[in-house]
Amino acid sequence: EVQLAESGGGLVQTGGSLRLSCAASGFTLGLSGMSWVRQAPGKELEWVSTITAGGGTKYADSVKGRFIVSRDNAKNTVYLQMNSLKAEDTAVYYCQRGPARGQGTQVTVSS
């Protein structure tokens, strides 16, 4: 069974940084592409970033240059380093593999 568990969210001021983690189990992380998505209050789910099985990365324009996705296959963990945070980054962040998502972690950026 695929299980994903996000952590690392919290309250941070504008311009601050957070690192989210996604602990994965039930599949071979090294063979899987993984994504981060987010959902702000009252808004649709929004794709944020993807890291492929080969380590290639892609970012939404809204986070490009500020967020960095990475993975540690030995630890079965995917990370999202978020820098220069803005109020509009406030959302629940989820890691995703295919249709499976974790429970999410709340990120709140105060101005």
C-alpha positions as CSV (number, residue, x, y, z in Angstrom):
1,E,0.0,0.0,0.0
2,V,1.3,3.4,-1.0
3,Q,1.7,5.7,2.0
4,L,2.8,9.3,1.9
5,A,3.3,11.5,5.0
6,E,4.2,15.2,4.8
7,S,5.7,17.2,7.5
8,G,7.6,20.4,8.0
9,G,4.9,23.0,7.6
10,G,4.3,25.9,9.9
11,L,3.9,29.6,10.3
12,V,6.6,31.8,8.8
13,Q,7.0,35.4,7.9
14,T,7.2,36.8,4.4
15,G,10.7,36.2,3.0
16,G,11.3,33.2,5.3
17,S,12.0,29.6,4.4
18,L,10.6,26.2,5.2
19,R,11.6,22.7,4.2
20,L,8.8,20.2,3.7
21,S,9.5,16.4,3.8
22,C,7.5,13.6,2.4
23,A,8.1,10.1,3.8
24,A,7.2,7.5,1.4
25,S,6.5,3.8,1.8
26,G,4.9,0.9,0.0
27,F,6.7,1.4,-3.2
28,T,10.3,2.0,-4.6
29,L,10.8,5.7,-4.4
30,G,13.8,5.6,-6.6
31,L,11.7,4.3,-9.5
32,S,8.9,6.9,-9.1
33,G,8.3,10.4,-10.1
34,M,7.0,12.5,-7.3
35,S,5.1,15.8,-7.2
36,W,4.2,18.5,-4.8
37,V,0.8,20.1,-5.1
38,R,-0.9,22.7,-2.9
39,Q,-4.4,23.9,-2.1
40,A,-5.0,27.4,-0.8
41,P,-8.3,28.2,1.0
42,G,-11.2,28.4,-1.4
43,K,-9.0,27.5,-4.4
44,E,-8.4,24.6,-6.7
45,L,-5.5,22.2,-6.2
46,E,-2.4,23.6,-7.8
47,W,0.6,21.7,-9.1
48,V,3.9,23.1,-7.6
49,S,6.8,20.8,-8.6
50,T,7.8,17.4,-9.9
51,I,10.9,15.4,-9.6
52,T,11.3,12.5,-12.0
53,A,12.7,9.1,-11.2
54,G,15.9,10.2,-13.0
55,G,16.2,13.4,-10.9
56,G,14.9,15.9,-13.4
57,T,12.9,18.7,-11.9
58,K,10.0,21.0,-13.0
59,Y,8.4,23.9,-11.3
60,A,5.3,26.0,-11.6
61,D,6.1,29.5,-12.8
62,S,4.8,30.9,-9.5
63,V,7.6,29.1,-7.5
64,K,10.4,28.9,-10.0
65,G,13.6,30.3,-8.6
66,R,12.3,30.1,-5.0
67,F,11.5,26.4,-4.4
68,I,13.8,23.4,-4.8
69,V,12.6,19.8,-5.0
70,S,14.9,17.0,-4.1
71,R,14.9,13.4,-3.1
72,D,16.9,11.0,-0.9
73,N,16.1,7.5,-2.1
74,A,18.0,5.9,0.7
75,K,15.7,7.6,3.2
76,N,12.6,7.2,1.0
77,T,12.0,10.9,1.4
78,V,11.2,13.7,-1.0
79,Y,11.8,17.3,0.1
80,L,10.6,20.7,-1.0
81,Q,12.8,23.6,0.1
82,M,10.8,26.8,0.0
83,N,12.6,30.1,0.1
84,S,11.5,33.7,-0.2
85,L,8.1,32.8,0.9
86,K,5.1,35.0,0.0
87,A,1.7,35.3,1.4
88,E,0.3,33.7,-1.7
89,D,2.3,30.5,-0.9
90,T,-0.1,29.9,2.1
91,A,-1.7,26.6,1.5
92,V,-1.9,22.9,2.5
93,Y,1.0,21.2,0.7
94,Y,0.7,17.6,-0.4
95,C,3.2,15.2,-2.0
96,Q,1.7,13.0,-4.7
97,R,2.5,9.8,-6.6
98,G,-0.1,9.2,-9.3
99,P,-3.5,9.4,-7.6
100,A,-2.1,9.0,-4.1
101,R,-1.6,11.9,-1.8
102,G,-0.7,12.3,1.9
103,Q,-2.6,14.1,4.5
104,G,-0.9,17.4,3.8
105,T,1.0,19.9,5.8
106,Q,-0.2,23.5,6.4
107,V,2.1,26.3,5.4
108,T,1.1,29.8,6.5
109,V,3.1,32.9,5.4
110,S,2.3,36.0,7.4
111,S,2.9,39.5,5.9
